[in-house]
Amino acid sequence: MPAYLLGIDVGTTATKMILVNDGGRIVAETSRPSALTAPQSTWAEEDPAQWWDNVCMLVPVVLSQAGVKPTDVAAIGACGMVPALVLLDAGGAVLRPAIMQSDARAVDEIAAQRRQTDEADILARTGSPITQQSIGPKLAWLRKHEPDVMRRAARLMGSYEYITSRLTGIYTVERNWALESGLFDLHKEDWGDRLLRLAGIERAWLGDVHWPADVIGTVTRDAARATGLAEGTPVVTGSADHVASAFSAGLRQQGDLLVKLGGSGDVLFTLDHAETDPRLYLDYHVIPGKFILNGCMASSGSLIRWFRDTFAPGADYAQLDAEAASLPAGADGLILLPYFLGEKTPLNDPLARGTLVGLTLSHTRAHVFRAVLEGISFGFQHHMDVLAEHNYRPARGRLTNGGAHSALWRQITSDVLGLPLEAIAHHPGSSLGAAFVAGKGVGVFADWGDIERCIEVSSVTQPNMRNHERYRVLFPLYREIYEKLRDTYPALVRITAQGASAT
């Protein structure tokens, strides 16, 4: 009797679900939208009840698509955004909308916590500095602005932990949510008492910390009724979405590199040991004993979409690619800084702004579009330089996400990095990683290397070394432009804010 594995991905824009058989083949997949809301300009919130409703709606769909009975599902794994902040009361009811990792409301609280701590010590203990992703400053903001919520709070967790708690009735925390929360001591491998005191919360708010493939419980009778799953089906801890996505693209050995050409641009690099750098994030791998150094650029595919919608309405991406492909590397002297939403890693500068340098009357929209693609790829190279400072060189590079369908973007990325890049065919991303982790947890998969059964390389892009040499000359200019304008950007932001308040 074949065994099937259910993978759930609680994403920013949708809840996705796949069903994988014991041979690693995807037999069904579906999704349902989620609503990201911004009650104020710097806020980002979602409703956990909608995530659960999506799960309840999607389970019957994937089972029906595959013709699979609920009792044929051997295990369930979930993944999601980190570190989302979900607060429950003592009865398990959600107290307020989840505060997402991109939420930037706690500016004053971040500054206050930085003043109260030794930032180098925080980095060494938690793997990351105090940033807008940290949970502690957001809790401080809630304590100041929503004291009634904080008085009633009894449980704190992330997005996928909320789903597993609804399935099993058991409250746990996965290691990557713990680490990215800024409350977990990397060296003690436990919650840091000093970090918890700084955040003003009790250890009892937090469930036990587990590895992704640990079986934490089984589907309860109530959850079975709500979802259509079989009561007693094993549920594993799950994983952070970007870590599950990287693993499902084959990142297993030190030196494996993944570049994600998505709405934001991600760079993930596998290590056999922990390494901290204030310009990058550190995560546990789904494989115990391994880690992932990763960077996230605030704008990538979202910048390309903005350019198309603003300057080429009605044009499709293939047309823009064809126009830009006819131009030489370097876009005839144009350099673009892709900081249209500020920048996360490696700059950690929310006030940075998109910048286009070198325009002349001879330039066309094709030149600007090529500069957009090259500027994003220069952002990836910036991350490679940070890795190189630690003497890390990629042994193998892979590409995923929507941008990997563009032959031009693949080529420019390969040319800038000077690396062959393997594009993954039909890569569903995080949900596949969640399903595999569930299978590993119950023994359907015996070895982590079995993930290769699920992966098909659709193409390999070899770098054009002549273009690479051209980009090596241009890249220092890209970095120099930011350094020269770094003190100018805050003034622009301040003047813009003053103008807005005057109207």
C-alpha positions as CSV (number, residue, x, y, z in Angstrom):
1,M,0.0,0.0,0.0
2,P,1.6,3.3,-1.0
3,A,2.0,6.0,1.6
4,Y,1.3,9.7,1.0
5,L,2.7,12.7,2.7
6,L,0.9,16.1,3.1
7,G,2.9,19.3,2.9
8,I,1.3,22.6,4.0
9,D,2.9,26.0,3.4
10,V,1.5,29.0,5.2
11,G,2.6,31.7,2.8
12,T,2.2,35.5,2.8
13,T,-0.2,35.6,-0.1
14,A,-1.6,32.0,-0.1
15,T,-1.8,28.8,1.8
16,K,-0.4,26.0,-0.4
17,M,-0.8,22.3,-0.1
18,I,0.7,19.3,-1.9
19,L,0.5,15.5,-1.6
20,V,3.6,13.5,-2.3
21,N,3.8,9.7,-2.7
22,D,6.5,7.6,-1.2
23,G,8.5,7.7,-4.4
24,G,8.8,11.5,-4.0
25,R,6.4,12.4,-6.8
26,I,3.9,15.1,-6.4
27,V,0.4,13.7,-7.0
28,A,-1.7,16.7,-6.1
29,E,-1.3,20.4,-5.3
30,T,-3.6,23.3,-4.7
31,S,-3.7,26.7,-2.9
32,R,-6.0,29.3,-1.4
33,P,-5.4,33.0,-1.0
34,S,-4.5,34.7,2.3
35,A,-4.9,38.4,2.9
36,L,-2.0,40.5,4.1
37,T,-3.3,43.7,5.7
38,A,-1.6,47.0,6.5
39,P,-3.8,49.0,8.9
40,Q,-1.0,51.5,9.0
41,S,1.8,52.1,6.5
42,T,4.5,50.2,8.3
43,W,2.3,47.4,9.6
44,A,1.9,43.9,8.1
45,E,-0.7,41.5,9.7
46,E,-2.6,38.4,8.8
47,D,-5.4,36.4,10.4
48,P,-4.4,33.0,11.7
49,A,-8.0,31.9,11.5
50,Q,-7.8,32.3,7.8
51,W,-4.8,30.1,7.6
52,W,-6.7,27.4,9.5
53,D,-9.8,27.8,7.3
54,N,-7.6,27.4,4.2
55,V,-6.2,24.2,5.6
56,C,-9.7,22.9,6.3
57,M,-10.8,23.8,2.7
58,L,-7.7,22.5,0.9
59,V,-7.3,19.0,2.5
60,P,-10.4,17.5,0.7
61,V,-9.3,19.1,-2.5
62,V,-5.8,17.4,-2.7
63,L,-7.2,14.1,-1.5
64,S,-9.9,14.2,-4.2
65,Q,-7.4,15.2,-6.9
66,A,-5.2,12.2,-6.1
67,G,-8.0,9.8,-5.3
68,V,-6.4,9.2,-1.9
69,K,-8.3,8.2,1.3
70,P,-7.5,10.1,4.5
71,T,-6.1,6.9,6.0
72,D,-3.5,6.7,3.2
73,V,-1.8,9.9,4.5
74,A,1.2,8.7,6.5
75,A,2.2,12.0,8.0
76,I,1.8,15.8,7.8
77,G,4.3,18.6,7.8
78,A,3.8,22.3,7.8
79,C,6.0,25.3,7.0
80,G,5.6,29.0,7.0
81,M,6.9,32.5,7.3
82,V,9.3,33.3,10.1
83,P,9.2,34.8,12.6
84,A,5.5,35.6,12.5
85,L,4.1,36.5,15.9
86,V,0.9,34.7,17.0
87,L,-0.5,35.3,20.5
88,L,-3.1,32.9,22.1
89,D,-4.9,33.1,25.4
90,A,-5.0,30.4,28.0
91,G,-7.8,28.6,26.1
92,G,-5.9,28.6,22.8
93,A,-7.9,31.5,21.2
94,V,-6.1,33.9,18.9
95,L,-5.9,37.3,20.7
96,R,-5.1,39.6,17.7
97,P,-4.0,39.3,14.0
98,A,-0.5,37.8,13.6
99,I,2.3,40.4,13.3
100,M,4.4,39.4,10.3
101,Q,8.1,39.3,10.0
102,S,8.1,42.3,7.5
103,D,6.2,44.5,10.0
104,A,8.2,47.6,10.8
105,R,6.1,49.3,13.5
106,A,8.5,48.7,16.5
107,V,11.2,51.3,15.4
108,D,11.4,52.9,18.9
109,E,11.4,49.6,20.7
110,I,14.2,48.3,18.4
111,A,16.3,51.4,19.3
112,A,15.5,51.0,23.0
113,Q,16.5,47.3,23.1
114,R,19.7,48.0,21.2
115,R,20.6,50.6,23.8
116,Q,19.9,48.1,26.6
117,T,22.2,45.4,25.1
118,D,25.6,44.7,23.8
119,E,24.7,44.1,20.1
120,A,27.8,42.0,19.5
121,D,26.7,39.7,22.4
122,I,23.2,39.5,21.0
123,L,24.6,38.5,17.5
124,A,26.8,35.9,19.1
125,R,24.0,34.4,21.2
126,T,21.2,34.4,18.7
127,G,22.8,34.4,15.3
128,S,21.2,37.8,14.3
129,P,21.2,41.4,15.5
130,I,18.1,43.1,16.8
131,T,16.1,44.0,13.7
132,Q,12.5,44.6,12.6
133,Q,12.2,40.8,12.4
134,S,13.0,40.3,16.1
135,I,10.1,39.3,18.4
136,G,11.2,41.2,21.5
137,P,10.6,44.7,20.2
138,K,7.2,43.8,18.8
139,L,6.2,42.5,22.2
140,A,7.4,45.7,23.7
141,W,5.2,47.6,21.2
142,L,2.2,45.5,22.1
143,R,2.8,46.0,25.8
144,K,2.7,49.8,25.2
145,H,-0.1,50.0,22.7
146,E,-2.3,46.9,23.4
147,P,-1.8,46.2,27.1
148,D,-5.1,44.3,27.4
149,V,-3.9,41.8,24.7
150,M,-0.6,41.3,26.6
151,R,-2.4,40.8,30.0
152,R,-4.4,37.9,28.4
153,A,-1.5,36.4,26.5
154,A,-0.5,32.9,27.5
155,R,1.1,31.3,24.3
156,L,3.5,32.7,21.7
157,M,4.3,30.9,18.5
158,G,4.7,31.3,14.7
159,S,2.6,30.6,11.7
160,Y,3.2,26.9,11.1
161,E,3.3,26.1,14.8
162,Y,-0.2,27.5,15.0
163,I,-1.4,25.1,12.3
164,T,0.3,22.1,14.0
165,S,-1.3,23.2,17.3
166,R,-4.7,23.2,15.7
167,L,-4.1,19.7,14.2
168,T,-2.7,18.1,17.4
169,G,-3.7,20.3,20.4
170,I,0.0,20.4,21.3
171,Y,2.0,23.7,21.5
172,T,5.6,23.5,20.2
173,V,8.2,25.7,18.6
174,E,10.4,24.8,15.7
175,R,14.1,25.6,16.0
176,N,14.2,28.2,13.2
177,W,11.3,30.2,14.6
178,A,13.1,30.0,18.0
179,L,16.4,31.2,16.5
180,E,15.0,34.0,14.3
181,S,12.8,35.2,17.2
182,G,15.9,36.5,18.9
183,L,14.9,34.8,22.2
184,F,16.9,31.5,21.7
185,D,20.5,31.0,22.8
186,L,22.3,29.3,19.9
187,H,25.0,28.0,22.2
188,K,22.8,26.8,25.1
189,E,20.3,25.5,22.5
190,D,17.6,26.7,24.8
191,W,15.6,29.9,25.5
192,G,17.9,32.6,26.9
193,D,16.7,33.7,30.3
194,R,18.2,37.2,29.8
195,L,16.7,37.4,26.3
196,L,13.2,36.5,27.7
197,R,13.6,39.1,30.4
198,L,14.4,41.7,27.8
199,A,11.3,40.8,25.9
200,G,9.2,40.8,29.1
201,I,7.7,37.3,28.7
202,E,7.6,34.0,30.7
203,R,9.2,30.8,29.5
204,A,5.8,29.2,29.9
205,W,4.5,31.1,26.9
206,L,6.8,29.1,24.7
207,G,6.4,25.4,23.8
208,D,9.2,22.9,23.7
209,V,11.7,23.4,20.9
210,H,11.8,20.6,18.3
211,W,13.7,19.6,15.2
212,P,11.6,19.8,12.0
213,A,11.2,16.0,11.6
214,D,10.2,15.3,15.2
215,V,6.8,13.8,15.5
216,I,5.0,16.1,18.0
217,G,1.6,14.5,18.0
218,T,-1.3,13.2,15.9
219,V,-4.4,14.7,14.4
220,T,-7.2,15.0,17.0
221,R,-10.8,14.0,16.6
222,D,-11.9,17.7,16.3
223,A,-9.2,18.4,13.7
224,A,-10.1,15.3,11.8
225,R,-13.7,16.5,11.6
226,A,-12.7,20.0,10.6
227,T,-10.2,19.0,7.8
228,G,-11.3,15.5,6.6
229,L,-8.0,14.0,7.7
230,A,-7.9,10.7,9.6
231,E,-7.7,10.9,13.4
232,G,-4.4,9.7,14.6
233,T,-2.3,10.8,11.6
234,P,1.2,11.7,12.7
235,V,2.2,15.4,12.6
236,V,5.8,16.6,12.6
237,T,7.1,19.9,13.8
238,G,7.6,21.4,10.4
239,S,10.0,24.0,9.1
240,A,10.7,27.7,8.2
241,D,9.5,28.2,4.7
242,H,12.8,29.4,3.2
243,V,14.7,26.6,4.8
244,A,12.2,24.0,3.6
245,S,12.4,25.5,0.1
246,A,16.2,25.4,0.0
247,F,16.3,21.8,1.1
248,S,13.7,20.8,-1.5
249,A,16.0,22.4,-4.1
250,G,18.7,20.0,-3.0
251,L,20.8,22.1,-0.6
252,R,22.4,19.4,1.7
253,Q,26.2,19.8,1.6
254,Q,28.4,22.6,2.7
255,G,28.9,24.9,-0.3
256,D,25.5,24.2,-1.9
257,L,24.0,27.6,-3.0
258,L,20.5,28.6,-3.8
259,V,19.5,31.9,-5.5
260,K,15.7,32.5,-5.4
261,L,14.4,34.8,-8.1
262,G,11.2,35.6,-6.4
263,G,9.3,38.8,-5.3
264,S,12.3,39.3,-3.0
265,G,15.7,38.0,-3.8
266,D,17.1,35.3,-1.5
267,V,20.6,33.8,-1.2
268,L,21.0,30.6,0.9
269,F,24.3,28.8,1.6
270,T,24.7,25.5,3.4
271,L,27.2,25.1,6.2
272,D,28.3,22.3,8.4
273,H,28.7,24.6,11.4
274,A,27.2,27.9,12.8
275,E,28.7,31.1,11.5
276,T,27.4,34.6,12.4
277,D,27.7,37.8,10.4
278,P,25.6,41.0,11.2
279,R,24.9,41.3,7.4
280,L,23.3,37.9,7.1
281,Y,20.7,35.7,8.9
282,L,21.6,32.3,10.4
283,D,19.2,29.4,10.3
284,Y,19.2,25.8,11.3
285,H,19.0,23.4,8.4
286,V,16.3,20.8,8.4
287,I,19.1,18.3,8.7
288,P,20.4,18.2,12.3
289,G,23.9,19.5,12.6
290,K,23.8,21.7,9.5
291,F,23.1,25.4,9.1
292,I,22.1,27.9,6.4
293,L,23.6,31.4,6.1
294,N,21.0,33.4,4.2
295,G,20.3,36.9,2.9
296,C,17.1,38.5,1.7
297,M,16.9,41.5,-0.6
298,A,13.8,43.5,0.0
299,S,13.0,43.9,-3.7
300,S,13.7,41.6,-6.7
301,G,10.8,40.3,-8.7
302,S,8.6,43.0,-7.2
303,L,10.9,45.6,-8.8
304,I,10.6,43.9,-12.2
305,R,6.8,43.9,-11.9
306,W,6.8,47.6,-10.9
307,F,8.9,48.4,-13.9
308,R,6.6,46.5,-16.3
309,D,3.4,48.0,-14.9
310,T,4.7,51.5,-14.7
311,F,6.8,51.9,-17.9
312,A,5.7,49.1,-20.2
313,P,1.9,48.5,-19.5
314,G,0.6,45.9,-21.9
315,A,4.0,44.4,-22.5
316,D,4.8,40.9,-21.3
317,Y,8.0,39.8,-19.7
318,A,9.1,37.8,-22.8
319,Q,9.0,41.0,-24.9
320,L,11.0,43.0,-22.3
321,D,13.5,40.2,-22.1
322,A,13.9,40.1,-25.9
323,E,14.5,43.9,-26.0
324,A,17.1,43.8,-23.2
325,A,18.9,40.7,-24.5
326,S,19.9,42.6,-27.6
327,L,22.0,45.0,-25.5
328,P,25.5,44.5,-24.2
329,A,26.4,43.6,-20.6
330,G,26.4,46.8,-18.6
331,A,23.3,48.4,-20.4
332,D,25.5,50.9,-22.2
333,G,26.6,52.6,-19.0
334,L,23.6,52.3,-16.7
335,I,23.8,51.1,-13.1
336,L,20.7,50.6,-11.0
337,L,20.6,50.1,-7.2
338,P,17.6,47.9,-6.5
339,Y,16.8,49.4,-3.1
340,F,13.2,50.4,-3.9
341,L,11.9,49.1,-0.5
342,G,15.0,50.0,1.4
343,E,17.3,47.1,1.8
344,K,17.5,44.2,4.2
345,T,20.7,42.1,3.8
346,P,23.5,42.8,3.5
347,L,23.0,46.6,4.0
348,N,20.3,46.5,6.7
349,D,19.3,50.0,5.6
350,P,15.6,50.7,5.5
351,L,16.2,54.2,4.2
352,A,18.2,53.2,1.1
353,R,16.4,54.0,-2.1
354,G,16.3,52.8,-5.7
355,T,18.8,54.7,-7.8
356,L,19.6,54.8,-11.5
357,V,22.9,56.3,-12.6
358,G,24.3,57.0,-16.1
359,L,21.2,58.0,-18.0
360,T,21.6,59.7,-21.4
361,L,19.2,60.6,-24.2
362,S,20.3,57.5,-26.1
363,H,19.0,55.1,-23.5
364,T,15.7,53.3,-24.0
365,R,13.3,51.3,-21.8
366,A,15.3,48.2,-22.8
367,H,18.4,49.7,-21.3
368,V,16.7,50.5,-18.0
369,F,15.1,47.0,-17.9
370,R,18.5,45.3,-18.4
371,A,19.9,47.6,-15.7
372,V,17.1,46.4,-13.4
373,L,18.1,42.7,-14.0
374,E,21.8,43.5,-13.6
375,G,21.2,45.6,-10.4
376,I,19.4,42.7,-8.8
377,S,22.2,40.4,-9.7
378,F,24.7,42.8,-8.3
379,G,22.8,42.5,-5.1
380,F,23.3,38.8,-5.2
381,Q,27.0,39.3,-5.8
382,H,27.2,41.6,-2.8
383,H,26.1,38.6,-0.7
384,M,28.7,36.4,-2.4
385,D,31.3,38.9,-1.3
386,V,30.2,38.6,2.3
387,L,30.5,34.9,2.0
388,A,33.9,35.2,0.5
389,E,35.1,37.2,3.5
390,H,34.5,34.0,5.5
391,N,36.4,32.0,2.8
392,Y,33.2,30.4,1.6
393,R,32.9,29.6,-2.1
394,P,29.8,27.9,-3.8
395,A,30.4,24.3,-4.8
396,R,27.1,24.1,-6.6
397,G,24.5,26.7,-7.5
398,R,20.8,26.3,-8.1
399,L,17.9,28.7,-9.1
400,T,14.3,28.5,-8.2
401,N,11.1,30.7,-8.2
402,G,9.3,32.5,-11.0
403,G,12.3,34.4,-12.3
404,A,14.1,31.2,-13.1
405,H,11.7,30.9,-16.1
406,S,13.4,33.8,-17.7
407,A,16.4,32.7,-19.8
408,L,17.8,36.3,-19.7
409,W,17.6,36.7,-16.0
410,R,19.2,33.3,-15.5
411,Q,22.0,34.3,-17.9
412,I,22.6,37.7,-16.3
413,T,22.7,36.1,-12.8
414,S,25.1,33.4,-14.0
415,D,27.3,36.0,-15.7
416,V,27.5,38.4,-12.7
417,L,28.2,35.6,-10.2
418,G,30.5,33.7,-12.7
419,L,28.8,30.4,-11.7
420,P,27.0,27.7,-13.5
421,L,23.4,27.7,-12.2
422,E,21.0,24.8,-12.3
423,A,17.3,25.7,-12.7
424,I,14.9,23.3,-10.9
425,A,11.9,22.2,-13.0
426,H,8.4,22.6,-11.4
427,H,9.7,23.4,-8.0
428,P,6.7,23.9,-5.6
429,G,9.1,25.2,-3.0
430,S,8.4,25.1,0.7
431,S,5.5,22.7,0.7
432,L,7.6,20.0,-0.9
433,G,10.2,20.4,1.8
434,A,7.5,20.2,4.5
435,A,6.1,17.0,3.0
436,F,9.5,15.4,2.8
437,V,10.3,16.3,6.4
438,A,7.1,14.6,7.4
439,G,8.1,11.5,5.5
440,K,11.5,11.5,7.1
441,G,9.9,11.8,10.5
442,V,7.8,8.6,10.1
443,G,10.4,6.6,8.1
444,V,8.9,6.8,4.7
445,F,12.2,8.3,3.6
446,A,15.3,6.7,5.1
447,D,17.9,9.2,4.2
448,W,17.9,13.0,3.7
449,G,19.5,12.4,0.3
450,D,16.3,10.9,-0.9
451,I,15.1,14.4,-1.6
452,E,17.0,14.1,-4.9
453,R,14.1,11.8,-6.0
454,C,11.9,14.8,-6.0
455,I,14.2,17.1,-7.9
456,E,14.6,17.6,-11.7
457,V,17.1,20.0,-13.1
458,S,15.5,21.6,-16.2
459,S,18.5,23.6,-17.5
460,V,22.1,24.6,-16.6
461,T,23.1,28.1,-17.4
462,Q,26.8,28.5,-18.0
463,P,28.4,31.9,-17.4
464,N,29.6,34.0,-20.3
465,M,33.0,34.8,-18.9
466,R,33.5,37.8,-21.2
467,N,30.4,39.3,-19.7
468,H,31.5,38.2,-16.2
469,E,34.7,40.3,-16.6
470,R,32.7,43.3,-17.7
471,Y,30.5,42.9,-14.6
472,R,33.6,42.6,-12.4
473,V,34.6,46.1,-13.5
474,L,31.1,47.5,-13.0
475,F,30.3,45.9,-9.6
476,P,32.7,48.2,-7.6
477,L,31.0,51.2,-9.1
478,Y,27.6,49.7,-8.0
479,R,28.9,49.5,-4.4
480,E,30.6,53.0,-4.6
481,I,27.3,54.6,-5.6
482,Y,25.5,53.4,-2.5
483,E,28.4,54.5,-0.2
484,K,28.4,58.0,-1.7
485,L,24.7,58.4,-1.4
486,R,24.1,56.6,2.0
487,D,23.9,59.9,3.9
488,T,21.7,61.5,1.2
489,Y,18.9,58.9,1.4
490,P,17.8,59.8,4.9
491,A,17.5,63.5,3.9
492,L,15.3,62.5,1.0
493,V,13.1,60.5,3.3
494,R,12.9,63.3,5.8
495,I,12.0,65.9,3.2
496,T,9.4,63.6,1.7
497,A,7.8,63.0,5.1
498,Q,7.7,66.7,5.8
499,G,5.9,67.3,2.5
500,A,3.4,64.6,3.2
501,S,2.6,66.0,6.7
502,A,2.1,69.5,5.2
503,T,-0.6,68.5,2.8
